[in-house]
Amino acid sequence: MKRLVVEPSGWPCKLRECPPGHFVYEESLCFKTEYGSMESLGPKGAPGKDVKWQVGNHSDVYNEGGESFWGGVKTKEERDELEVQPVMVSWEEYDA
């Protein structure tokens, strides 16, 4: 049989300093991409096709359900300051 093994990779750090890949926050296994999140340049209230976008300075981060990770905070700046634990995830054979 196989089991999924999640092991710490380095020391806990702020989300903004966390390398791309899996990390744990409280009881959640999350994922940080190597890309910045998209941010609207406006104009506000314009139809979707008229809005201009750029890659922002904040991380693109997801929780175990595939939704955006917020960690209970309300702003991207607060989220960047959350302490997370980078982890390595692998499959391991074991005898049941």
C-alpha positions as CSV (number, residue, x, y, z in Angstrom):
1,M,0.0,0.0,0.0
2,K,1.0,3.6,-0.3
3,R,0.5,6.6,2.0
4,L,1.0,10.3,1.6
5,V,3.8,11.6,3.7
6,V,4.0,15.3,4.5
7,E,7.3,16.5,6.1
8,P,8.6,19.9,7.1
9,S,11.0,21.5,4.6
10,G,13.0,24.1,6.3
11,W,11.8,26.4,9.0
12,P,8.4,28.2,9.5
13,C,8.4,31.5,7.6
14,K,6.1,34.3,6.5
15,L,4.0,33.4,3.5
16,R,5.7,36.0,1.3
17,E,9.0,34.3,2.0
18,C,7.7,30.7,1.5
19,P,9.0,29.1,-1.6
20,P,6.5,27.9,-4.3
21,G,5.0,24.6,-3.5
22,H,3.1,23.0,-0.6
23,F,2.9,24.5,2.9
24,V,0.9,23.9,6.0
25,Y,-1.1,26.6,7.8
26,E,-2.8,25.4,11.0
27,E,-4.5,22.1,9.9
28,S,-4.6,22.9,6.1
29,L,-2.3,21.7,3.4
30,C,-2.0,24.5,0.9
31,F,-0.2,25.4,-2.3
32,K,1.7,28.5,-3.4
33,T,2.4,29.0,-7.1
34,E,5.4,30.7,-8.5
35,Y,3.2,33.3,-10.1
36,G,1.8,36.6,-8.6
37,S,-1.9,37.0,-8.3
38,M,-3.7,39.0,-11.0
39,E,-4.8,42.6,-10.0
40,S,-7.2,44.8,-11.8
41,L,-6.0,48.1,-13.2
42,G,-9.6,49.2,-13.9
43,P,-11.6,50.9,-15.0
44,K,-14.0,50.2,-12.1
45,G,-17.5,49.2,-13.0
46,A,-16.5,48.4,-16.6
47,P,-17.7,45.2,-18.3
48,G,-15.2,42.3,-17.9
49,K,-13.8,42.6,-21.4
50,D,-12.8,46.2,-20.8
51,V,-11.0,45.7,-17.5
52,K,-7.2,45.7,-17.8
53,W,-5.1,43.3,-15.6
54,Q,-1.5,42.9,-14.4
55,V,0.4,40.4,-12.4
56,G,0.6,41.7,-8.9
57,N,3.2,41.6,-6.1
58,H,1.3,39.2,-3.9
59,S,1.4,35.4,-4.1
60,D,-1.2,33.2,-5.9
61,V,-2.1,30.8,-3.1
62,Y,-4.7,28.0,-2.7
63,N,-6.1,25.9,0.1
64,E,-6.7,22.1,0.0
65,G,-10.2,22.7,-1.6
66,G,-8.6,24.6,-4.5
67,E,-10.0,27.9,-3.4
68,S,-8.0,31.0,-2.7
69,F,-6.2,30.8,0.6
70,W,-6.8,33.7,3.1
71,G,-5.9,32.2,6.5
72,G,-8.7,34.2,8.2
73,V,-7.3,37.6,7.3
74,K,-8.9,40.2,5.0
75,T,-6.1,41.8,3.0
76,K,-3.2,40.4,0.8
77,E,-0.8,42.4,3.0
78,E,-2.0,40.6,6.1
79,R,-1.9,37.2,4.3
80,D,1.7,37.8,3.3
81,E,2.6,38.1,7.0
82,L,1.0,34.8,8.1
83,E,3.5,32.2,9.5
84,V,3.4,29.0,7.5
85,Q,5.4,25.8,7.4
86,P,6.9,24.8,4.0
87,V,6.6,21.0,3.4
88,M,7.6,18.2,1.1
89,V,4.9,15.8,0.0
90,S,5.6,12.3,-1.3
91,W,4.1,8.8,-1.6
92,E,5.7,6.1,0.5
93,E,5.2,2.3,0.4
94,Y,4.3,0.6,3.6
95,D,3.0,-2.8,4.9
96,A,-0.6,-2.6,6.1
